[in-house]
Amino acid sequence: MGQTLSEPVVDKKSDEGQDDRVSFGVSAMQGWRISMEDAHAAVLDLQPLEGEEEVKPADSDVRISFFGVYDGHGGDKVAIYTGEHLHKIIAKQESFKKKDFEQALKDGFLAIDRAILSDPKYEEEVSGCTASVGIITKDKIYVGNSGDSRSVLGIKGRAKPLSFDHKPQIEGEKARICAAGGFVDFGRVNGNLALSRAIGDFEFKKSADLPPEQQIVTAFPDVTIHEIGEDDEFLVIACDGIWDCQSSQAVVEFVRRGIAAKQELHSICENMMDNCLASNSETGG
């Protein structure tokens, strides 16, 4: 951890999409890191109507969109698995079918940990990842967060946090870590991990007498619910490579300027990464 390249890898993988309700742009870049360990997901509707020869999208007023960012560490396998499967696992939860999306996020985050643990391919896996995801319905945004990726809403140019970084030195996080037999040293869990919640990282989840929520490191997310209002403009979900070099307010202002200039959404994402790369090359991209 903490190793960087002598020159950043600036190749980007970008995508965008839209329906009659939301538009999105995504981009990913390795930057200064030794390897690319991040993943993301963008799904315009989690609940397509099946049962006919072709899958048809749901009506816009009942559509459920999903967007997520997964910042990997110690390898890319858990992040890639999470990017491919977390939204599917959430959509399979009974709580999701009952439209209890807050509980579905909580159930889904814990369920993907169990899925990885039970898969023989990941028996010796040591990597982990953050997860910051947003479920968008007709009138609400549900954000589930585990780790130090971040979701921020732009409201008429003002940044509203919809997640809060899980750092080991935060009082509540440190209390759980210590109660489970761990310790915090130099702002790191057991002197190693710089975040206190994550998917994977199973070496910190070995207390058989404790439930998942009480382990040294837990995948259990905080969930924030936001009622969508007329002044809401956009949601930004990004890993700490962005937030380590820009404040939430600065990011909202940057995105807003890009939208006003009629830039494509994925281009705004790309420009944001280039901006962070230029402003501070020591953050690890």
C-alpha positions as CSV (number, residue, x, y, z in Angstrom):
1,M,0.0,0.0,0.0
2,G,1.1,3.5,-0.7
3,Q,3.4,2.6,-3.6
4,T,3.2,4.9,-6.7
5,L,4.5,4.9,-10.2
6,S,7.1,7.3,-11.5
7,E,4.7,8.5,-14.2
8,P,0.8,8.3,-14.0
9,V,-1.2,6.0,-16.2
10,V,-3.7,8.5,-17.7
11,D,-5.7,6.2,-20.0
12,K,-9.3,6.3,-19.1
13,K,-12.3,4.0,-19.5
14,S,-15.4,6.1,-19.8
15,D,-19.1,5.5,-20.5
16,E,-22.4,7.4,-20.4
17,G,-26.1,6.7,-20.7
18,Q,-29.5,8.0,-20.2
19,D,-33.2,7.4,-20.2
20,D,-36.1,9.8,-19.9
21,R,-35.4,10.2,-16.2
22,V,-31.7,10.4,-15.5
23,S,-28.4,10.8,-17.4
24,F,-25.0,9.6,-16.2
25,G,-21.4,9.7,-17.1
26,V,-18.6,7.5,-15.6
27,S,-14.8,7.4,-16.0
28,A,-12.0,5.4,-14.4
29,M,-8.2,6.0,-14.5
30,Q,-5.3,4.2,-12.8
31,G,-3.3,7.4,-12.2
32,W,-0.2,7.1,-10.0
33,R,-1.1,3.7,-8.5
34,I,0.8,0.5,-9.3
35,S,-2.3,-1.2,-10.7
36,M,-5.9,-0.4,-11.4
37,E,-8.0,-1.7,-8.5
38,D,-11.3,0.2,-8.9
39,A,-14.7,-0.8,-10.4
40,H,-18.0,0.9,-10.9
41,A,-21.6,0.1,-11.9
42,A,-24.3,2.1,-13.6
43,V,-27.7,0.5,-14.1
44,L,-30.6,2.6,-15.3
45,D,-33.2,0.1,-14.1
46,L,-32.7,-2.6,-11.5
47,Q,-36.1,-4.2,-12.1
48,P,-36.7,-4.9,-15.8
49,L,-40.1,-6.5,-16.6
50,E,-39.4,-10.1,-17.5
51,G,-41.7,-12.9,-18.7
52,E,-41.8,-11.8,-22.3
53,E,-39.5,-12.6,-25.2
54,E,-37.8,-9.3,-24.8
55,V,-37.1,-7.5,-21.5
56,K,-38.9,-4.2,-21.4
57,P,-38.0,-1.3,-19.2
58,A,-40.3,-0.3,-16.4
59,D,-42.3,2.9,-16.6
60,S,-40.2,5.9,-15.6
61,D,-42.2,6.6,-12.5
62,V,-41.4,3.2,-11.0
63,R,-37.9,2.8,-12.4
64,I,-35.1,2.2,-9.9
65,S,-31.6,3.3,-11.0
66,F,-28.4,2.2,-9.4
67,F,-24.9,3.8,-9.5
68,G,-21.9,2.6,-7.5
69,V,-18.1,3.2,-7.1
70,Y,-15.8,0.5,-5.6
71,D,-12.3,1.5,-4.6
72,G,-10.1,-1.6,-4.3
73,H,-7.0,-2.1,-2.1
74,G,-4.7,-5.1,-1.8
75,G,-5.7,-6.3,-5.3
76,D,-8.6,-5.9,-7.7
77,K,-10.6,-9.1,-7.3
78,V,-13.1,-8.0,-4.6
79,A,-13.7,-4.7,-6.3
80,I,-14.3,-6.4,-9.7
81,Y,-16.7,-8.9,-8.1
82,T,-18.5,-6.2,-6.2
83,G,-18.9,-4.1,-9.4
84,E,-20.4,-7.0,-11.2
85,H,-22.6,-8.4,-8.5
86,L,-23.6,-6.0,-5.7
87,H,-26.5,-4.4,-7.5
88,K,-27.8,-7.8,-8.5
89,I,-27.5,-9.1,-5.0
90,I,-29.3,-6.0,-3.6
91,A,-32.1,-6.4,-6.1
92,K,-32.6,-10.1,-5.0
93,Q,-33.1,-9.1,-1.3
94,E,-36.6,-9.6,0.1
95,S,-36.4,-6.1,1.4
96,F,-35.8,-4.7,-2.1
97,K,-38.9,-6.5,-3.4
98,K,-40.9,-4.8,-0.5
99,K,-39.5,-1.4,-1.6
100,D,-37.6,-1.1,1.6
101,F,-34.4,0.1,-0.1
102,E,-32.7,1.3,3.0
103,Q,-32.8,-2.3,4.4
104,A,-32.0,-3.7,1.0
105,L,-28.7,-1.8,0.9
106,K,-27.8,-3.1,4.4
107,D,-28.8,-6.6,3.5
108,G,-27.1,-6.5,0.2
109,F,-23.7,-5.2,1.5
110,L,-23.6,-8.0,4.1
111,A,-24.8,-10.6,1.5
112,I,-22.0,-9.9,-1.0
113,D,-19.4,-10.5,1.8
114,R,-21.0,-13.9,2.4
115,A,-21.1,-14.6,-1.3
116,I,-17.4,-13.9,-1.7
117,L,-16.5,-15.9,1.4
118,S,-18.5,-18.9,0.1
119,D,-16.9,-18.9,-3.4
120,P,-13.9,-21.3,-3.5
121,K,-12.2,-19.0,-6.0
122,Y,-11.8,-16.4,-3.3
123,E,-10.8,-18.7,-0.5
124,E,-7.4,-17.1,0.0
125,E,-8.4,-13.6,-1.2
126,V,-6.9,-10.7,0.9
127,S,-8.1,-7.7,-1.1
128,G,-11.1,-5.5,-0.2
129,C,-12.9,-2.5,-1.6
130,T,-15.0,0.5,-0.5
131,A,-18.6,0.8,-1.7
132,S,-20.5,4.0,-2.2
133,V,-23.7,3.4,-4.1
134,G,-26.9,5.3,-4.9
135,I,-30.4,4.0,-5.6
136,I,-32.6,6.6,-7.3
137,T,-36.3,6.2,-7.3
138,K,-39.0,8.6,-8.5
139,D,-38.8,10.7,-5.3
140,K,-35.9,9.6,-3.2
141,I,-32.1,8.9,-3.3
142,Y,-30.8,6.1,-1.1
143,V,-27.1,6.1,-0.6
144,G,-25.3,3.2,1.0
145,N,-21.7,3.7,2.0
146,S,-19.0,1.5,3.4
147,G,-15.5,3.0,3.5
148,D,-14.0,6.3,2.3
149,S,-15.5,6.7,-1.2
150,R,-18.1,9.5,-1.1
151,S,-21.4,10.5,-2.5
152,V,-22.3,14.2,-2.7
153,L,-25.4,15.9,-4.0
154,G,-25.3,19.2,-5.9
155,I,-28.2,21.4,-4.9
156,K,-28.2,24.7,-6.8
157,G,-24.4,24.8,-6.6
158,R,-24.3,23.7,-2.9
159,A,-22.7,20.4,-1.8
160,K,-24.8,18.2,0.4
161,P,-23.0,15.1,1.7
162,L,-25.0,11.9,1.3
163,S,-22.3,9.8,2.9
164,F,-19.6,10.1,5.5
165,D,-16.1,8.7,5.3
166,H,-15.4,5.7,7.5
167,K,-12.0,6.4,9.0
168,P,-10.5,4.3,11.9
169,Q,-9.9,7.3,14.1
170,I,-13.6,8.3,14.2
171,E,-14.9,7.7,17.7
172,G,-17.6,5.3,16.9
173,E,-15.5,3.3,14.4
174,K,-12.6,3.1,16.8
175,A,-14.9,1.9,19.6
176,R,-16.1,-1.0,17.4
177,I,-12.5,-1.8,16.3
178,C,-11.2,-2.0,19.8
179,A,-14.3,-3.9,21.2
180,A,-13.6,-6.6,18.5
181,G,-10.0,-6.9,19.6
182,G,-8.3,-4.6,17.1
183,F,-6.5,-1.4,17.6
184,V,-5.9,1.9,15.7
185,D,-2.3,3.0,15.1
186,F,-1.3,6.0,13.0
187,G,-4.9,6.3,11.8
188,R,-5.0,2.7,10.5
189,V,-6.8,-0.5,11.6
190,N,-4.2,-2.7,13.3
191,G,-1.6,-0.3,11.8
192,N,-2.5,-1.4,8.3
193,L,-5.9,-0.5,6.8
194,A,-6.7,3.2,6.4
195,L,-10.5,2.7,6.4
196,S,-12.7,1.1,8.9
197,R,-15.5,-0.4,6.7
198,A,-15.1,-2.4,3.5
199,I,-16.3,-5.3,1.5
200,G,-13.7,-8.1,1.7
201,D,-10.7,-7.6,3.9
202,F,-11.6,-10.9,5.6
203,E,-8.5,-11.0,7.8
204,F,-10.3,-8.3,9.9
205,K,-13.5,-10.3,10.1
206,K,-12.5,-13.5,11.9
207,S,-14.2,-13.1,15.3
208,A,-16.6,-16.1,15.2
209,D,-18.5,-14.9,18.2
210,L,-19.4,-11.5,16.7
211,P,-22.0,-10.6,14.1
212,P,-20.8,-9.0,10.8
213,E,-21.7,-5.5,12.0
214,Q,-19.4,-5.8,15.1
215,Q,-16.2,-7.1,13.4
216,I,-13.0,-5.1,13.4
217,V,-13.8,-4.1,9.8
218,T,-17.4,-4.4,8.6
219,A,-19.1,-4.2,5.3
220,F,-22.3,-2.9,7.0
221,P,-23.2,0.5,5.4
222,D,-24.5,3.7,6.6
223,V,-27.6,4.6,4.6
224,T,-28.7,8.2,3.9
225,I,-32.1,8.9,2.5
226,H,-32.7,12.2,0.5
227,E,-36.1,13.4,-0.7
228,I,-35.6,14.7,-4.2
229,G,-36.4,18.4,-4.6
230,E,-36.7,20.9,-7.4
231,D,-33.3,22.3,-6.7
232,D,-31.4,19.0,-6.8
233,E,-29.1,18.9,-9.8
234,F,-26.7,16.0,-9.8
235,L,-25.1,13.2,-7.6
236,V,-21.4,12.7,-7.6
237,I,-20.0,9.3,-6.5
238,A,-16.2,9.1,-6.4
239,C,-13.3,7.3,-4.7
240,D,-10.8,9.1,-2.4
241,G,-8.5,9.9,-5.3
242,I,-10.9,12.8,-6.0
243,W,-11.9,13.7,-2.4
244,D,-8.3,13.7,-1.2
245,C,-7.5,16.6,-3.5
246,Q,-10.8,18.5,-3.8
247,S,-13.4,19.4,-1.2
248,S,-17.0,18.3,-1.8
249,Q,-18.0,21.9,-2.5
250,A,-15.2,22.3,-5.1
251,V,-16.2,19.2,-6.9
252,V,-19.8,20.3,-7.1
253,E,-18.7,23.7,-8.5
254,F,-16.5,21.9,-11.0
255,V,-19.3,19.6,-12.2
256,R,-21.7,22.5,-12.4
257,R,-19.4,24.6,-14.6
258,G,-19.0,21.6,-16.9
259,I,-22.7,21.1,-17.2
260,A,-23.2,24.8,-17.8
261,A,-20.6,24.6,-20.6
262,K,-22.6,21.7,-22.1
263,Q,-19.7,19.3,-21.7
264,E,-20.6,15.6,-22.0
265,L,-21.0,14.0,-18.6
266,H,-18.2,11.5,-19.1
267,S,-15.9,14.3,-20.2
268,I,-16.6,16.2,-17.0
269,C,-15.5,13.0,-15.1
270,E,-12.4,12.8,-17.2
271,N,-11.5,16.5,-16.7
272,M,-12.0,16.1,-12.9
273,M,-9.5,13.3,-12.8
274,D,-7.0,15.2,-14.9
275,N,-7.5,18.2,-12.6
276,C,-6.8,16.2,-9.5
277,L,-3.8,14.5,-11.2
278,A,-2.3,17.9,-12.0
279,S,-3.1,19.5,-8.6
280,N,-1.5,16.9,-6.4
281,S,0.6,14.0,-7.6
282,E,1.3,12.7,-4.1
283,T,-2.2,11.4,-3.3
284,G,-1.9,8.1,-5.3
285,G,-4.3,9.1,-8.0
